[in-house]
């Protein structure tokens, strides 16, 4: 025997010395008996002693028929014995044998003639207990039938983890004939599976004897190289009756349906989670751009690697838009988000930019037809229809875009724009499930975007109205330097009714007014305009501040239950005084050189529109260098701090009477007014000057 043909052990090394028995003969307990030509026992194995009960000393030299056969069968046995010796043809079958203890046992025999080198004739009998043989045959038949007909893939690997045998089910699973398995490794037969992990697991089973049960593995085989399948793999070490390791038995149960059902269930769970997340995250404010950003942030990376939210420009401007077949789409980009796709991000229109998309572009088709556009697998010829320009198409190509989906944003029957989705890193193309999810997101977001759009248009209208009703640059006044600011509310709230005014009066006097109409929107702005007009008219009459507020109170009472607060002051540069009346407003702050800033101690009064309560006029000194700071509650009120804390913060910022008034305005707004404040702010600061300076 050559070295290449030498038997090997469990580790693949050549065996030295005798090979251990397989154990099968030991299980059968095969007995050997040799008879001479006269029928006398000349050889008697230990298994014969175990099977028949006679020791070698008791059996050797005796006639076998007389020792082991009942009297009624002696003649038959003699004929069979003579026939074997005469013809040389063997005989096989079952026969009742007498045991030493007197019992009868059925024994399976195989008899054959032997010749020695001198021509002497002998008879060899191999015998085993028939019940043991039958049980072994049944076990083999059962296991063979189960292996061949089992729907479970079964294989036996040797100690070098090479296939020894496979059943038809595994042939079908692997897509490889049984004969092409034999002698080859897992990696050689099914390279698209995770062969390294499976072979490593089989090696551990071979070494430790601990079985591996129901290990999940996913991959592809030659039977279906284009689709992933899943299997539950179990591995067991094979040993014979003596403990010799024979190899590894493997079973593979196809669990692809459960695997795909699990993926579908997980996809459905993630879809529901994404929709729930979208419901919570989209539309947190009525700011149009922020709502669009929230939609893009929800879509990436769960649904797409790149997401853009684009609205038709006419829609943003508050006009209805319809596109004909040959019309381009004028689109305003509101938001774009990408997950590790810098080139794709550069290919997108930056937020705020307005672009014209030709009629053949896919996003134009989407908004024109009010239907989704899906390109599951993007080809080179698709890129010019996706991108706005050849340069953008080149960037998308470099980014590796391979799947595209555009979904219309439709609210209240009107197409607002499109949610534009691309995949670059996610290897899966967009499918029907993705389309359903994108449409659900778009439908939910479109309502929020539409709300934000209409709110923004109404807010812009109210803001335009309010700014038109407020004074422009304060007029030149005698003995006063004046600075003012108006700051609209944050984007999450409507425009309020705050106003201020500087009104020149006779004899060099000046009226200073700050007020706040309760409520918001166009109605509040209109009410503010009417009160400002009434204040200007009443001021020209030279009325005492308290009397003027009484007239304003009556005017306000007639304005559909409107309520407003107001501070009205008249500065007289000759008397170096201010006469002030308050109608439920926050007190002005006075800044005097060499003294700490203070809030004027004025009777608060009641808001305008309440009626039935008089107002009081207070006279305060107001000499050159002094400042009066008038403001509305939007400057100082917050939800997180008490009003006293905020007023103290206001006074702490008025620590430099020499600071230019424009800088003071910017300092107060920049420090005290929060960007997300839900109220607008009117701020008016007046500094007294010497008459010759004025």
C-alpha positions in Angstrom: 0.0 0.0 0.0 1.4 3.4 -1.0 1.5 6.4 1.5 -1.3 8.0 -0.4 -3.5 5.0 0.1 -2.7 4.5 3.8 -5.6 4.7 6.2 -6.0 7.9 8.2 -7.2 8.8 11.6 -9.6 11.5 12.9 -7.1 14.3 12.5 -6.1 13.2 9.0 -2.8 11.7 10.1 -1.8 8.2 8.8 -2.6 5.3 11.2 0.3 3.3 12.6 -0.4 -0.2 14.0 -3.6 -2.2 13.8 -6.8 -0.5 13.0 -9.5 -0.7 15.7 -12.5 -2.8 14.8 -15.5 -1.0 13.6 -17.7 -2.6 16.2 -20.4 -3.9 13.8 -19.3 -7.5 14.1 -19.1 -7.0 17.9 -22.7 -5.8 17.8 -23.8 -8.9 15.9 -21.6 -11.2 18.0 -20.6 -13.3 15.0 -19.4 -16.8 16.0 -16.9 -18.8 14.0 -16.9 -22.7 14.0 -14.7 -24.9 11.8 -15.5 -28.6 11.2 -13.4 -31.3 9.7 -14.7 -33.6 7.0 -16.1 -35.9 9.6 -18.2 -33.1 11.2 -16.0 -32.7 14.3 -15.4 -29.3 15.7 -11.7 -28.3 15.2 -12.0 -24.5 15.8 -14.3 -22.7 18.3 -14.3 -18.9 18.7 -15.1 -17.0 22.0 -18.3 -15.7 20.3 -19.3 -19.3 19.7 -19.0 -20.0 23.4 -21.2 -16.9 24.1 -23.7 -17.9 21.4 -24.1 -21.6 22.2 -23.0 -21.8 25.8 -20.3 -24.4 25.3 -16.7 -23.6 26.1 -13.9 -24.5 23.7 -12.7 -27.3 25.9 -16.3 -28.7 25.8 -16.8 -28.3 22.1 -13.5 -29.1 20.4 -13.4 -32.7 19.0 -17.1 -33.3 19.3 -19.5 -33.9 16.5 -21.2 -30.5 15.9 -24.6 -32.1 15.0 -24.8 -34.1 18.2 -23.7 -31.1 20.3 -25.9 -28.3 18.9 -28.7 -29.9 16.9 -31.9 -31.5 18.2 -32.2 -35.2 17.3 -35.0 -34.6 14.8 -32.8 -32.3 12.8 -29.6 -34.4 12.8 -30.3 -36.1 9.5 -31.1 -32.8 7.8 -28.0 -31.1 9.1 -25.9 -34.1 7.9 -27.2 -33.7 4.4 -26.6 -30.0 4.3 -23.0 -30.5 5.7 -22.2 -33.2 3.1 -23.6 -31.0 0.3 -21.4 -28.1 1.2 -18.3 -30.3 1.4 -19.1 -32.1 -1.9 -20.1 -29.1 -4.0 -18.2 -26.2 -2.5 -21.4 -24.1 -2.6 -22.2 -22.3 0.6 -25.4 -22.4 2.4 -27.2 -19.6 4.3 -30.2 -19.6 6.4 -31.8 -19.7 9.9 -31.7 -22.9 11.9 -32.8 -23.8 15.5 -29.9 -24.6 17.7 -29.8 -26.3 21.1 -28.1 -24.2 23.7 -26.1 -25.8 26.5 -28.8 -24.7 29.0 -31.3 -26.8 27.0 -33.1 -23.9 25.3 -33.5 -23.6 21.6 -32.4 -20.5 19.7 -32.8 -19.5 16.2 -29.4 -18.8 14.7 -28.5 -17.2 11.3 -25.8 -19.3 9.6 -23.4 -18.8 6.7 -21.6 -22.1 5.8 -18.8 -22.5 3.3 -16.2 -25.1 2.4 -12.5 -24.5 3.2 -9.4 -26.1 1.7 -6.0 -26.2 3.3 -2.6 -26.4 1.6 -2.7 -30.2 1.7 -6.1 -30.5 0.1 -7.9 -31.3 3.3 -11.6 -30.2 3.4 -13.2 -28.3 6.2 -16.5 -26.5 6.8 -16.6 -22.9 8.1 -19.7 -21.8 9.9 -20.4 -18.2 10.7 -23.3 -17.8 13.1 -25.2 -15.0 14.8 -28.3 -14.7 16.8 -31.2 -14.4 14.3 -33.1 -11.8 16.3 -30.0 -9.6 16.5 -29.5 -10.0 12.8 -33.1 -9.2 12.0 -33.1 -6.2 14.3 -29.9 -4.9 12.6 -31.5 -5.4 9.1 -34.6 -3.6 10.2 -32.6 -0.7 11.6 -30.5 -0.5 8.4 -33.6 -0.7 6.2 -35.4 2.0 8.3 -32.5 4.3 8.4 -31.8 3.8 4.7 -35.4 4.5 3.7 -35.6 7.5 6.0 -32.3 8.9 4.7 -33.4 8.4 1.0 -36.9 9.7 1.4 -36.5 12.4 4.1 -37.3 16.0 3.0 -34.4 17.0 5.3 -31.0 17.3 3.7 -28.6 14.7 5.3 -24.9 14.2 4.8 -22.1 12.3 6.3 -18.6 13.9 6.4 -15.5 12.0 7.2 -12.9 13.0 9.7 -11.3 15.4 7.1 -14.8 17.0 6.7 -15.2 15.7 3.2 -18.5 14.4 1.9 -18.9 10.6 2.2 -22.6 10.5 1.3 -25.6 12.7 0.8 -29.3 12.0 0.5 -31.5 13.1 -2.5 -32.9 16.0 -0.4 -29.4 17.5 0.0 -28.7 16.9 -3.7 -31.8 19.1 -4.4 -30.9 21.8 -1.8 -27.3 22.1 -3.1 -28.1 21.6 -6.7 -25.2 19.2 -7.0 -25.4 15.4 -7.9 -24.5 13.1 -5.0 -21.4 11.7 -6.8 -20.0 15.2 -7.2 -20.2 15.7 -3.4 -18.1 12.6 -2.5 -14.6 13.5 -1.5 -15.1 17.2 -1.6 -15.4 19.8 1.1 -18.2 22.2 1.9 -16.3 25.1 0.4 -15.8 23.2 -2.8 -19.4 22.1 -3.2 -21.3 25.2 -1.9 -18.9 28.2 -2.0 -21.8 30.8 -1.6 -22.6 29.6 1.9 -20.7 30.7 4.9 -18.4 27.6 4.5 -15.8 28.9 6.9 -18.2 29.1 9.8 -19.8 25.7 9.0 -16.5 23.9 8.7 -15.3 25.5 11.9 -18.5 24.4 13.7 -18.1 20.8 12.2 -14.4 20.7 13.5 -15.6 21.6 17.0 -18.2 18.9 16.9 -15.6 16.4 15.6 -13.2 17.3 18.4 -15.5 17.7 21.4 -18.4 15.4 20.6 -20.9 18.1 21.6 -23.6 18.4 19.0 -24.6 21.6 17.3 -28.4 21.9 17.0 -30.5 24.3 14.9 -27.9 26.7 13.9 -29.3 29.2 11.4 -27.4 29.9 8.2 -28.3 32.1 5.2 -26.8 31.9 1.8 -27.1 30.7 -1.8 -26.4 27.3 -3.4 -26.0 26.3 -7.1 -29.7 25.2 -6.9 -30.7 28.9 -6.7 -27.7 31.2 -7.0 -29.8 34.4 -7.3 -31.8 34.2 -4.1 -30.9 33.9 -0.5 -32.3 30.8 1.3 -32.2 29.9 5.0 -31.5 26.6 6.7 -31.4 25.2 10.2 -28.2 23.1 10.4 -27.5 20.4 13.0 -24.2 18.6 13.4 -23.5 15.4 15.3 -20.3 13.3 15.8 -20.5 9.8 14.5 -18.9 7.0 16.5 -19.0 3.2 16.3 -19.8 0.9 19.2 -16.2 1.0 20.4 -16.1 4.8 20.4 -14.0 5.2 17.3 -14.8 8.6 15.6 -16.1 8.0 12.1 -17.0 11.6 11.1 -19.8 14.1 11.3 -23.5 13.7 10.4 -25.1 16.9 9.1 -28.8 17.7 8.7 -30.2 20.8 6.9 -33.8 21.8 7.2 -35.0 24.4 4.8 -36.4 27.4 6.8 -36.6 29.8 3.9 -40.3 30.4 4.3 -40.0 31.2 8.0 -36.9 33.3 7.3 -38.7 35.4 4.7 -41.8 35.6 6.9 -39.6 36.9 9.6 -38.1 39.4 7.3 -41.5 40.5 6.2 -42.7 40.7 9.8 -39.6 42.7 10.7 -40.1 44.9 7.7 -43.8 45.5 8.7 -42.7 46.3 12.3 -40.1 48.7 11.0 -42.6 50.3 8.7 -45.1 50.8 11.5 -42.3 52.1 13.7 -41.3 54.5 11.0 -44.8 55.7 10.4 -45.2 56.2 14.2 -41.9 58.0 14.3 -43.1 60.2 11.4 -46.3 61.0 13.1 -44.3 62.2 16.2 -41.5 64.0 14.3 -43.1 65.6 11.3 -45.1 68.8 11.8 -43.8 69.7 15.2 -44.0 73.4 14.1 -45.8 75.4 11.5 -42.5 76.3 9.9 -42.5 75.1 6.2 -38.8 74.5 5.9 -38.5 72.8 9.2 -41.5 70.5 8.4 -39.8 69.5 5.1 -36.5 68.8 7.0 -38.4 66.6 9.4 -39.8 64.5 6.5 -36.3 64.1 5.0 -34.8 63.2 8.3 -37.4 60.5 8.9 -36.8 59.0 5.4 -33.0 58.7 5.8 -31.6 56.2 6.4 -34.6 53.9 7.1 -36.1 54.2 3.7 -33.5 55.8 1.5 -29.9 57.0 1.5 -30.8 60.3 -0.1 -34.1 62.2 0.4 -35.1 65.5 -1.0 -38.4 67.4 -0.4 -39.3 69.7 -3.3 -42.4 71.9 -3.6 -43.8 73.6 -6.7 -42.8 77.2 -6.5 -46.3 78.4 -7.3 -47.6 76.3 -4.3 -45.1 77.9 -2.0 -46.3 81.3 -3.2 -49.9 80.4 -2.4 -51.0 79.8 -6.0 -52.5 76.7 -7.4 -50.3 74.9 -10.0 -51.3 72.7 -12.9 -48.8 71.4 -15.4 -49.4 70.6 -19.1 -47.6 67.7 -20.9 -45.0 70.0 -22.3 -44.6 72.4 -19.4 -41.5 72.3 -17.1 -41.9 72.1 -13.4 -40.6 75.1 -11.5 -39.6 73.6 -8.2 -38.3 75.0 -5.0 -36.0 72.8 -2.9 -37.0 72.8 0.7 -34.9 70.1 2.3 -32.3 67.5 1.4 -30.6 64.8 3.5 -28.1 62.1 2.7 -26.4 59.3 4.6 -22.7 59.1 3.6 -23.5 60.2 0.0 -21.5 63.4 -0.5 -21.7 63.3 -4.3 -25.4 62.6 -4.3 -25.9 65.5 -1.9 -23.9 67.8 -4.2 -26.2 66.7 -7.1 -29.3 67.8 -5.2 -30.7 71.3 -5.3 -29.7 73.2 -2.2 -32.6 74.2 0.1 -34.1 77.5 -1.0 -33.0 77.2 -4.6 -35.5 77.4 -7.4 -34.9 75.1 -10.4 -36.7 74.3 -13.7 -37.1 70.6 -14.4 -37.8 69.8 -18.0 -41.1 67.9 -19.0 -39.2 64.6 -19.4 -37.7 64.6 -15.9 -39.1 62.0 -13.6 -39.9 64.4 -10.8 -41.9 66.5 -13.3 -43.8 63.4 -14.4 -44.5 62.7 -10.7 -46.0 66.1 -9.9 -47.8 66.4 -13.3 -49.5 63.0 -13.0 -49.9 63.0 -9.2 -48.5 59.4 -9.3 -45.4 57.7 -8.0 -42.4 57.1 -10.3 -40.4 54.0 -9.5 -37.1 53.0 -11.2 -36.2 49.8 -9.3 -32.8 49.4 -11.1 -31.3 52.7 -12.4 -29.5 52.4 -15.7 -27.2 54.9 -17.3 -29.9 56.1 -19.6 -32.1 56.9 -16.6 -29.7 59.3 -14.9 -30.4 62.3 -17.2 -34.1 62.0 -16.4 -33.4 61.9 -12.7 -30.9 64.7 -12.4 -31.5 68.3 -13.2 -28.4 68.7 -15.3 -25.6 66.7 -16.9 -23.2 67.7 -14.1 -25.7 66.4 -11.5 -26.2 63.2 -13.5 -22.4 62.6 -13.4 -22.4 63.2 -9.6 -25.2 60.7 -9.1 -23.4 58.1 -11.3 -20.3 58.6 -9.2 -22.4 58.3 -6.0 -23.6 54.9 -7.1 -27.3 55.5 -7.3 -29.0 52.3 -8.3 -32.6 52.7 -7.4 -35.0 55.8 -7.5 -38.4 56.6 -6.2 -40.4 59.8 -6.4 -43.8 60.1 -4.6 -46.1 63.1 -4.9 -47.0 65.2 -1.9 -50.8 65.6 -2.1 -53.0 67.4 0.4 -56.6 68.4 0.0 -56.6 67.2 -3.6 -53.7 69.5 -4.6 -50.2 68.3 -5.6 -47.8 70.3 -3.6 -44.5 68.8 -4.8 -42.6 65.5 -4.4 -40.6 63.4 -2.0 -37.6 62.3 -4.0 -35.7 59.2 -2.8 -32.5 57.5 -3.9 -30.5 54.5 -2.8 -26.7 54.3 -3.1 -25.4 52.3 -0.1 -28.5 50.1 0.6 -28.0 47.3 -1.9 -31.7 46.5 -2.2 -33.8 48.2 -4.9 -37.0 50.0 -4.0 -39.9 47.5 -4.1 -43.6 47.6 -3.6 -43.3 47.6 0.2 -41.0 50.7 0.0 -43.5 52.3 -2.4 -46.4 51.8 0.1 -44.3 53.1 3.0 -43.1 56.2 0.9 -46.7 57.0 0.0 -47.9 56.7 3.6 -45.1 59.0 4.7 -45.8 61.5 1.9 -49.5 61.5 2.6 -49.0 62.2 6.3 -46.3 64.8 5.7 -48.2 66.6 2.9 -51.0 67.6 5.3 -48.4 69.0 7.7 -46.6 70.8 4.9 -49.8 72.2 3.5 -50.8 73.5 7.0 -47.3 75.1 7.3 -47.7 76.6 3.8 -51.1 78.2 4.5 -49.9 79.3 7.9 -46.8 80.9 6.4 -48.8 82.7 3.8 -51.3 84.0 6.4 -48.4 85.0 8.7 -46.6 86.8 5.9 -49.8 88.6 5.1 -50.3 89.6 8.7 -46.7 90.6 9.1 -46.9 92.7 6.0 -50.0 94.4 7.3 -48.5 95.0 10.7 -45.2 96.4 9.3 -47.2 98.7 7.1 -49.1 100.0 10.1 -46.0 100.6 12.2 -44.0 103.8 11.9 -40.9 103.8 9.8 -37.8 105.6 11.0 -38.9 107.6 14.1 -39.4 111.3 13.2 -37.1 114.0 14.5 -38.2 115.3 17.9 -37.3 118.1 20.2 -35.0 117.2 23.0 -35.1 113.4 22.3 -33.0 110.8 20.7 -35.1 107.7 19.8 -34.4 104.1 18.7 -36.9 101.3 18.1 -37.2 97.7 17.0 -40.0 95.4 16.1 -39.3 91.6 16.2 -42.0 89.2 14.9 -42.8 86.1 16.8 -40.9 82.9 16.1 -42.0 80.7 13.2 -44.2 78.6 15.5 -46.6 81.3 16.3 -48.7 83.9 14.4 -47.9 87.6 14.2 -49.1 89.5 17.2 -50.5 93.0 17.7 -47.5 94.8 19.3 -46.9 98.4 18.2 -45.0 101.5 19.1 -45.2 105.1 18.0 -43.4 108.4 18.3 -45.7 111.4 17.8 -44.5 115.0 17.6 -46.7 117.4 19.5 -47.0 121.2 19.9 -44.4 123.2 21.9 -41.6 120.7 21.2 -43.4 118.0 23.2 -43.3 114.3 22.0 -45.7 111.5 22.7 -44.2 108.0 23.2 -46.5 105.0 22.9 -46.0 101.2 23.2 -49.0 98.8 23.1 -49.9 95.2 22.7 -53.2 93.9 21.3 -54.1 90.5 22.8 -54.4 87.8 20.2 -52.6 87.2 17.0 -52.8 87.1 13.2 -54.5 89.5 10.8 -57.2 90.4 13.2 -54.7 91.5 15.9 -52.7 93.5 13.3 -55.8 95.2 12.1 -56.9 96.1 15.6 -53.4 97.4 16.3 -53.7 99.7 13.3 -57.0 101.1 14.4 -55.7 101.8 17.9 -52.5 103.4 16.5 -54.6 105.7 14.3 -56.9 106.6 17.2 -53.9 107.3 19.5 -52.3 109.6 16.9 -55.6 111.5 16.5 -56.2 111.8 20.2 -52.5 112.9 20.9 -52.9 115.8 18.5 -55.6 117.2 20.8 -53.1 117.6 23.6 -55.0 115.4 26.1 -53.7 114.4 29.4 -52.3 110.8 29.2 -54.9 109.4 31.6 -57.7 111.1 29.6 -56.3 109.9 26.3 -56.3 106.3 27.7 -59.9 106.7 28.7 -60.9 107.6 25.1 -58.8 104.7 23.8 -60.5 102.4 26.3 -63.9 103.3 24.8 -62.6 102.9 21.3 -61.2 99.4 22.1 -64.5 98.4 23.7 -66.2 98.8 20.3 -63.7 96.7 18.4 -65.3 93.2 18.7 -64.3 92.5 22.3 -60.6 93.4 21.7 -58.3 93.8 24.7 -55.0 95.7 24.6 -52.4 97.0 27.0 -50.7 100.4 26.5 -48.2 102.9 28.0 -48.6 106.5 26.9 -46.0 109.1 27.8 -45.6 112.8 26.9 -42.1 114.3 27.1 -41.8 118.0 27.7 -38.2 119.1 27.1 -38.7 122.5 28.7 -40.0 121.1 32.0 -37.6 118.2 31.7 -40.4 115.9 32.7 -42.5 113.0 31.4 -46.2 112.5 32.2 -47.1 108.9 31.9 -50.3 106.8 32.2 -50.4 103.0 32.1 -53.2 100.7 30.9 -52.3 97.2 32.2 -48.8 97.3 30.6 -45.4 96.4 32.0 -43.7 99.4 33.5 -41.0 101.3 31.6 -37.4 101.3 32.8 -35.6 104.5 33.6 -31.8 104.8 33.2 -30.1 107.8 34.8 -26.3 108.4 34.9 -24.8 107.6 38.2 -27.8 105.7 39.5 -28.9 102.1 39.1 -31.6 101.4 36.4 -35.1 101.2 37.8 -38.7 100.2 36.8 -41.0 103.2 37.1 -43.5 102.9 39.9 -46.7 103.5 38.0 -50.3 102.6 38.7 -50.8 99.5 36.6 -54.3 100.3 35.5 -56.5 97.9 33.6 -56.2 96.9 29.9 -58.0 98.9 27.2 -61.3 97.4 26.4 -62.2 96.4 30.0 -64.0 99.7 30.6 -65.4 101.3 33.8 -62.0 101.9 35.5 -60.2 105.3 35.4 -56.5 105.8 34.7 -53.9 107.9 36.5 -51.2 110.2 35.2 -47.8 110.2 36.9 -45.1 112.8 36.4 -41.4 111.7 36.5 -38.3 113.7 36.0 -36.5 113.2 32.7 -33.4 115.3 32.4 -30.8 115.2 29.6 -28.9 111.9 29.7 -31.8 110.0 31.2 -33.3 107.1 29.2 -36.8 105.6 29.1 -37.1 102.0 27.9 -40.6 100.9 26.7 -41.2 97.3 25.7 -43.8 94.6 25.3 -44.1 91.4 27.2 -42.5 89.3 24.4 -39.1 90.7 25.4 -39.1 89.5 29.0 -41.7 86.7 29.4 -40.7 83.1 29.1 -42.1 79.8 30.3 -39.0 78.8 32.2 -38.3 81.9 34.3 -40.4 84.1 36.6 -41.3 87.6 35.4 -39.3 89.2 38.3 -36.1 87.3 37.1 -36.6 88.5 33.6 -37.2 92.1 34.6 -34.0 92.0 36.8 -32.2 90.6 33.7 -33.5 93.6 31.7 -32.2 96.1 34.3 -28.8 94.4 34.4 -28.3 95.0 30.7 -29.1 98.8 31.1 -25.8 99.4 33.0 -24.2 101.9 30.6 -26.2 105.1 30.1 -23.7 106.2 27.4 -24.1 103.2 25.2 -25.6 104.2 21.7 -29.3 103.5 21.6 -29.1 101.3 18.5 -26.6 99.1 20.3 -28.9 99.0 23.4 -31.8 97.8 21.2 -29.6 95.1 19.6 -28.3 94.0 23.0 -31.7 93.7 24.6 -33.2 91.7 21.7 -30.2 89.5 21.3 -29.9 88.7 24.9 -33.5 88.5 26.1 -35.6 87.5 23.1 -35.5 83.7 22.5 -35.8 82.7 18.8 -38.6 80.2 19.6 -40.5 82.8 21.6 -44.2 82.6 20.8 -44.8 86.4 21.0 -43.6 89.4 19.1 -41.7 92.3 20.6 -42.0 96.1 20.3 -39.1 98.0 21.8 -38.8 101.8 22.0 -35.9 103.7 23.8 -35.8 107.5 24.3 -32.9 109.5 25.6 -33.3 113.1 26.8 -31.0 115.6 25.2 -30.2 119.3 25.8 -32.4 121.5 23.7 -29.4 123.0 21.9 -28.2 119.4 21.0 -31.6 118.5 19.6 
